[in-house]
Amino acid sequence: MRGKKTSAITAIALTVFLAGCGAPSATTNAPSASPAATGATNASTATPAAKKVTITAQGFKPDQKEKNDQLDQRIARFKAKNPNVEFKKDDWQYNPLEIGIKMASNSAPTEYTTYATEGKVLVDKKWVADITDSMNAWEHSKDMNDLLSKPFVVNGKTYGVPIDGYVMTITLNKKLFKEKGVDLPPMDWTWDDLLAAARKINDPAKGIAGFIPMGKGPEEGWNWTNFLYAAGGDVQKLDGGKVVGIFNSDAGLKALEFYKKLKDENLIPQNWALGYGDALSAFSQGRGAMVMCGSGNAADAAINEGGISKEDMVVYPMPALTKGGKHTGVLGGNYRVINPKSDKDQQTVAFKWITDEYFTDDFLNSTKKEIEDRKTKNRVYIPQPINYWKDSSDFGKKYTDLLAKYDNVFKYDPQLLSLWDGKPEAQYEAQKYYTEMANVIQKVFTTKDVDLKKALTDASNKVQTEVFDKVKVE
């Protein structure tokens, strides 16, 4: 569900990443002075001109004028520091069903943006360059967030640079817990803890649900997949170039049984057919104690749209199946990668281009402006809980210090970041898989004596024959 992960901070981060705001950092090395400027007259002592290198950068469709303007500005800033580099632009946007053709025809850009789901398949197919040496030589290599980098680190080698990301979480309304005199569950919680909390808060007579799952559209299957992952399951695997569904498993059955308990015990809204926005709206109106989503979107909606105090919001990791288990949630995000068919000089320049405006003051200044703009409107700033940098890095500390200066910034519990574990979405046809699982979950919510095993088997067979079998892995 790539479209559901963007929060305000993500949009800001991406804008800054593409555009920046101002002159290059003062720490940037200026181009060497020319012999004429230094008074040198001996040609043999002059520094040789840098080798000209041309790369093709991923651009945007012609109708996306603002993004293209921002890209042009960023290219101009880069060329001012690297006059030996020339740029071409390609508006092709990554598609897992097209990348094989692009590589076979050698028509892919020098660098392009892809998704967290694609790491292993792109590496296995040798469609991304190994950038380990460039990453290790980069001054900020040790500052990158390990969890967010994870999808593109394969067998100890690095193949991609994260732009942004999310791990699915569950947001709790502390106010409803207080009103019921119920203690919050431990942050290191389990499925049973979630059920116990939902039972205590649940109040159908007042229209308050213990837990709000998304129950309409592909987001319903997206939500459920978190419990599949937490139970140790997966969606699919590659077998001899064929995509094989593996969600019809013991883990899948446990996840369906959990959903059946939610419905059988009437712990979900009476009108459970809620899409993404509907679920967050219900939560922001105080009609549910807990809701699942990526990033801080649920807290943002509840605080800035629902008027709930930021002190009454807390974000938890996905619950583990059993105590001590992993708090695994769907990990999504965007990554910049390099075409392995480009030559070594192009790859070196492409890495420099990708990372050129990381760890700059531009992002901090933009964040400061957004926080202050929100404060004038009596709104709270909801930062991303996960970023491309480590919170412990110098840049991370600057970011944390900036947030600490303002009283209209939402704060995450430090335990969240130490507990959560991210697992990427399915690589192939995830949306169609989500849609079919939504049909299964709706059957669970509407049919009293539904045969869970049969429903899961039927869905698996349908997705396999109608979707996965038709995927051509180039």
NORLIN-V209176 format. One record per residue. N is the residue number from 1. RES is the residue in three letters. PHI is phi as a letter, one per 40 degrees, with the letter a starting at -180 (NA if undefined). PSI is psi in whole degrees, 0 to 359 (999 if undefined). OMEGA is omega in whole degrees, 0 to 359 (999 if undefined). Layout:
BEGIN
{{N/RES/PHI/PSI/OMEGA} {N/RES/PHI/PSI/OMEGA}}
END
This chain:
BEGIN
{{1/MET/NA/68/185} {2/ARG/c/330/183} {3/GLY/c/354/185} {4/LYS/b/8/188} {5/LYS/b/353/189} {6/THR/c/122/173} {7/SER/b/180/182} {8/ALA/d/318/183} {9/ILE/c/327/178} {10/THR/c/316/180} {11/ALA/c/319/179} {12/ILE/c/314/182} {13/ALA/c/317/181} {14/LEU/c/322/178} {15/THR/c/315/179} {16/VAL/c/319/180} {17/PHE/d/320/181} {18/LEU/c/326/191} {19/ALA/b/324/187} {20/GLY/g/186/176} {21/CYS/a/83/176} {22/GLY/h/191/184} {23/ALA/c/160/177} {24/PRO/d/154/181} {25/SER/d/149/181} {26/ALA/c/342/181} {27/THR/c/351/181} {28/THR/c/133/179} {29/ASN/c/130/178} {30/ALA/c/153/178} {31/PRO/d/146/180} {32/SER/c/144/178} {33/ALA/c/148/181} {34/SER/c/159/178} {35/PRO/d/323/181} {36/ALA/c/319/182} {37/ALA/c/329/183} {38/THR/c/355/179} {39/GLY/g/6/180} {40/ALA/c/141/181} {41/THR/b/345/183} {42/ASN/c/111/183} {43/ALA/c/330/184} {44/SER/c/341/180} {45/THR/c/355/181} {46/ALA/c/144/177} {47/THR/c/128/180} {48/PRO/c/146/178} {49/ALA/c/140/179} {50/ALA/c/148/180} {51/LYS/c/135/178} {52/LYS/c/131/179} {53/VAL/b/132/178} {54/THR/b/128/175} {55/ILE/b/155/176} {56/THR/b/115/180} {57/ALA/c/145/177} {58/GLN/c/125/180} {59/GLY/b/209/184} {60/PHE/b/162/179} {61/LYS/c/152/184} {62/PRO/d/329/182} {63/ASP/c/353/178} {64/GLN/c/66/189} {65/LYS/c/316/183} {66/GLU/c/315/180} {67/LYS/c/321/179} {68/ASN/c/323/177} {69/ASP/c/318/178} {70/GLN/c/319/179} {71/LEU/c/317/179} {72/ASP/c/321/179} {73/GLN/c/320/180} {74/ARG/c/321/176} {75/ILE/c/317/180} {76/ALA/c/319/179} {77/ARG/c/320/181} {78/PHE/c/317/181} {79/LYS/c/331/177} {80/ALA/c/328/179} {81/LYS/c/339/184} {82/ASN/b/72/186} {83/PRO/c/348/179} {84/ASN/c/356/185} {85/VAL/b/131/174} {86/GLU/b/150/183} {87/PHE/b/141/162} {88/LYS/b/160/179} {89/LYS/b/146/180} {90/ASP/b/122/185} {91/ASP/c/12/176} {92/TRP/c/132/177} {93/GLN/b/139/186} {94/TYR/d/135/175} {95/ASN/a/123/183} {96/PRO/c/339/179} {97/LEU/c/357/180} {98/GLU/b/341/188} {99/ILE/c/324/179} {100/GLY/c/318/179} {101/ILE/c/319/180} {102/LYS/c/320/180} {103/MET/c/320/180} {104/ALA/c/326/181} {105/SER/c/2/181} {106/ASN/f/43/183} {107/SER/b/8/178} {108/ALA/c/150/177} {109/PRO/c/164/176} {110/THR/c/323/176} {111/GLU/b/148/180} {112/TYR/a/163/180} {113/THR/c/135/178} {114/THR/b/189/188} {115/TYR/b/164/178} {116/ALA/d/330/182} {117/THR/c/337/195} {118/GLU/c/352/188} {119/GLY/d/300/187} {120/LYS/c/318/182} {121/VAL/c/321/179} {122/LEU/c/322/178} {123/VAL/c/314/181} {124/ASP/d/323/182} {125/LYS/c/357/182} {126/LYS/g/43/180} {127/TRP/b/5/174} {128/VAL/b/146/182} {129/ALA/c/147/172} {130/ASP/c/115/182} {131/ILE/b/22/183} {132/THR/d/313/182} {133/ASP/c/317/178} {134/SER/c/318/180} {135/MET/c/316/181} {136/ASN/c/328/181} {137/ALA/c/345/183} {138/TRP/c/137/184} {139/GLU/c/338/183} {140/HIS/b/13/185} {141/SER/d/320/183} {142/LYS/c/355/180} {143/ASP/c/353/184} {144/MET/c/145/180} {145/ASN/c/120/185} {146/ASP/c/319/182} {147/LEU/c/315/181} {148/LEU/c/330/179} {149/SER/c/340/189} {150/LYS/d/315/183} {151/PRO/c/339/181} {152/PHE/b/23/168} {153/VAL/b/109/185} {154/VAL/b/126/181} {155/ASN/f/40/176} {156/GLY/g/1/180} {157/LYS/b/150/184} {158/THR/b/135/183} {159/TYR/b/358/182} {160/GLY/a/159/180} {161/VAL/b/122/181} {162/PRO/c/144/173} {163/ILE/b/306/181} {164/ASP/a/173/180} {165/GLY/a/176/177} {166/TYR/a/154/168} {167/VAL/b/134/182} {168/MET/c/141/182} {169/THR/b/173/173} {170/ILE/b/125/181} {171/THR/c/133/182} {172/LEU/b/142/175} {173/ASN/c/100/184} {174/LYS/c/332/181} {175/LYS/c/318/179} {176/LEU/c/325/177} {177/PHE/c/317/180} {178/LYS/c/316/182} {179/GLU/c/331/179} {180/LYS/c/356/182} {181/GLY/g/32/183} {182/VAL/b/132/176} {183/ASP/c/147/175} {184/LEU/c/146/175} {185/PRO/c/162/177} {186/PRO/c/150/179} {187/MET/c/327/177} {188/ASP/c/63/190} {189/TRP/c/173/181} {190/THR/b/175/176} {191/TRP/d/319/180} {192/ASP/c/323/178} {193/ASP/c/319/178} {194/LEU/c/313/180} {195/LEU/c/317/181} {196/ALA/c/317/179} {197/ALA/c/317/181} {198/ALA/c/321/180} {199/ARG/c/321/183} {200/LYS/c/328/183} {201/ILE/c/333/186} {202/ASN/d/131/181} {203/ASP/a/77/183} {204/PRO/d/326/181} {205/ALA/c/330/179} {206/LYS/c/5/179} {207/GLY/g/26/180} {208/ILE/b/121/180} {209/ALA/c/148/177} {210/GLY/c/325/183} {211/PHE/a/139/180} {212/ILE/b/102/173} {213/PRO/c/157/172} {214/MET/c/130/189} {215/GLY/b/19/181} {216/LYS/a/133/176} {217/GLY/g/182/184} {218/PRO/c/335/179} {219/GLU/c/337/177} {220/GLU/c/315/177} {221/GLY/c/326/177} {222/TRP/c/313/177} {223/ASN/d/310/185} {224/TRP/c/327/182} {225/THR/c/333/176} {226/ASN/c/322/179} {227/PHE/c/328/172} {228/LEU/d/313/180} {229/TYR/c/315/182} {230/ALA/c/331/178} {231/ALA/c/2/177} {232/GLY/g/9/182} {233/GLY/c/180/177} {234/ASP/a/170/185} {235/VAL/c/315/187} {236/GLN/a/167/173} {237/LYS/a/163/175} {238/LEU/c/130/180} {239/ASP/b/103/181} {240/GLY/g/38/180} {241/GLY/g/3/180} {242/LYS/b/138/177} {243/VAL/c/123/183} {244/VAL/b/125/178} {245/GLY/c/136/180} {246/ILE/b/18/181} {247/PHE/c/348/173} {248/ASN/c/82/189} {249/SER/a/177/176} {250/ASP/c/321/179} {251/ALA/c/318/178} {252/GLY/c/321/179} {253/LEU/c/319/178} {254/LYS/c/319/180} {255/ALA/c/321/177} {256/LEU/c/322/178} {257/GLU/c/324/178} {258/PHE/c/316/178} {259/TYR/c/324/179} {260/LYS/c/323/177} {261/LYS/c/318/179} {262/LEU/d/318/182} {263/LYS/c/314/182} {264/ASP/c/326/181} {265/GLU/c/8/175} {266/ASN/f/40/184} {267/LEU/c/357/181} {268/ILE/b/164/181} {269/PRO/d/146/177} {270/GLN/d/318/173} {271/ASN/c/85/186} {272/TRP/c/351/183} {273/ALA/c/70/185} {274/LEU/b/131/173} {275/GLY/c/185/183} {276/TYR/d/304/181} {277/GLY/c/325/179} {278/ASP/c/316/182} {279/ALA/c/315/180} {280/LEU/c/325/178} {281/SER/c/316/179} {282/ALA/c/318/179} {283/PHE/c/317/181} {284/SER/c/338/178} {285/GLN/c/5/179} {286/GLY/g/21/182} {287/ARG/c/14/177} {288/GLY/a/148/184} {289/ALA/c/333/185} {290/MET/a/144/177} {291/VAL/a/149/182} {292/MET/b/135/173} {293/CYS/a/176/177} {294/GLY/c/157/176} {295/SER/f/211/182} {296/GLY/b/25/186} {297/ASN/c/322/181} {298/ALA/c/318/178} {299/ALA/c/320/179} {300/ASP/d/312/181} {301/ALA/c/316/183} {302/ALA/c/320/184} {303/ILE/c/309/188} {304/ASN/c/338/177} {305/GLU/b/323/183} {306/GLY/c/349/179} {307/GLY/g/16/178} {308/ILE/c/140/181} {309/SER/c/142/178} {310/LYS/c/337/178} {311/GLU/c/345/180} {312/ASP/c/9/178} {313/MET/b/138/174} {314/VAL/a/138/182} {315/VAL/b/127/180} {316/TYR/b/156/170} {317/PRO/c/169/173} {318/MET/d/141/179} {319/PRO/c/147/175} {320/ALA/c/155/178} {321/LEU/c/314/179} {322/THR/b/162/183} {323/LYS/d/131/180} {324/GLY/g/354/179} {325/GLY/c/176/181} {326/LYS/c/144/177} {327/HIS/c/70/188} {328/THR/c/129/176} {329/GLY/b/163/179} {330/VAL/c/129/177} {331/LEU/b/126/177} {332/GLY/b/162/178} {333/GLY/i/178/180} {334/ASN/b/143/186} {335/TYR/b/146/175} {336/ARG/c/131/181} {337/VAL/b/167/185} {338/ILE/b/139/180} {339/ASN/c/120/182} {340/PRO/c/347/180} {341/LYS/c/352/174} {342/SER/c/155/183} {343/ASP/c/174/187} {344/LYS/c/318/179} {345/ASP/c/319/179} {346/GLN/c/319/179} {347/GLN/c/320/179} {348/THR/c/315/180} {349/VAL/c/321/181} {350/ALA/c/319/178} {351/PHE/c/318/179} {352/LYS/c/321/178} {353/TRP/c/315/182} {354/ILE/c/317/188} {355/THR/c/1/190} {356/ASP/d/322/185} {357/GLU/b/19/171} {358/TYR/c/153/174} {359/PHE/f/38/178} {360/THR/b/167/178} {361/ASP/c/345/181} {362/ASP/d/315/181} {363/PHE/c/316/181} {364/LEU/c/318/180} {365/ASN/c/321/179} {366/SER/c/319/178} {367/THR/c/315/179} {368/LYS/d/315/181} {369/LYS/c/317/181} {370/GLU/c/317/179} {371/ILE/c/314/182} {372/GLU/c/323/176} {373/ASP/c/318/180} {374/ARG/c/322/181} {375/LYS/c/321/179} {376/THR/c/339/181} {377/LYS/b/11/181} {378/ASN/f/39/178} {379/ARG/b/155/183} {380/VAL/b/141/178} {381/TYR/c/126/181} {382/ILE/b/103/181} {383/PRO/c/161/172} {384/GLN/c/137/176} {385/PRO/c/342/180} {386/ILE/b/134/181} {387/ASN/b/173/182} {388/TYR/c/344/180} {389/TRP/b/159/173} {390/LYS/c/141/178} {391/ASP/c/333/182} {392/SER/c/352/179} {393/SER/c/165/178} {394/ASP/d/319/180} {395/PHE/c/318/178} {396/GLY/c/322/179} {397/LYS/c/321/177} {398/LYS/c/318/179} {399/TYR/c/314/179} {400/THR/c/317/179} {401/ASP/c/322/179} {402/LEU/c/312/181} {403/LEU/c/325/183} {404/ALA/c/344/181} {405/LYS/c/348/187} {406/TYR/b/144/180} {407/ASP/c/1/179} {408/ASN/b/36/178} {409/VAL/b/131/178} {410/PHE/c/139/182} {411/LYS/b/137/177} {412/TYR/c/148/175} {413/ASP/c/129/181} {414/PRO/d/333/180} {415/GLN/c/331/181} {416/LEU/d/311/185} {417/LEU/c/337/180} {418/SER/c/341/185} {419/LEU/c/323/191} {420/TRP/c/153/180} {421/ASP/b/131/183} {422/GLY/b/137/176} {423/LYS/b/125/185} {424/PRO/c/155/174} {425/GLU/c/166/177} {426/ALA/d/143/185} {427/GLN/c/326/187} {428/TYR/b/128/173} {429/GLU/f/45/181} {430/ALA/c/320/183} {431/GLN/c/320/180} {432/LYS/c/324/175} {433/TYR/c/314/179} {434/TYR/d/318/182} {435/THR/c/318/180} {436/GLU/c/321/178} {437/MET/c/331/175} {438/ALA/c/320/178} {439/ASN/c/321/179} {440/VAL/c/314/183} {441/ILE/c/323/176} {442/GLN/c/325/176} {443/LYS/c/320/177} {444/VAL/c/322/183} {445/PHE/c/344/185} {446/THR/b/343/185} {447/THR/b/119/187} {448/LYS/c/310/185} {449/ASP/b/44/182} {450/VAL/c/139/176} {451/ASP/c/100/186} {452/LEU/c/317/182} {453/LYS/c/317/180} {454/LYS/c/318/180} {455/ALA/c/320/180} {456/LEU/c/319/179} {457/THR/c/315/180} {458/ASP/c/318/179} {459/ALA/c/318/180} {460/SER/c/316/180} {461/ASN/c/319/181} {462/LYS/c/313/180} {463/VAL/c/322/181} {464/GLN/c/309/185} {465/THR/c/324/185} {466/GLU/c/343/185} {467/VAL/b/293/188} {468/PHE/c/321/181} {469/ASP/c/340/182} {470/LYS/c/354/179} {471/VAL/c/128/177} {472/LYS/b/109/179} {473/VAL/c/107/184} {474/GLU/c/999/999}}
END
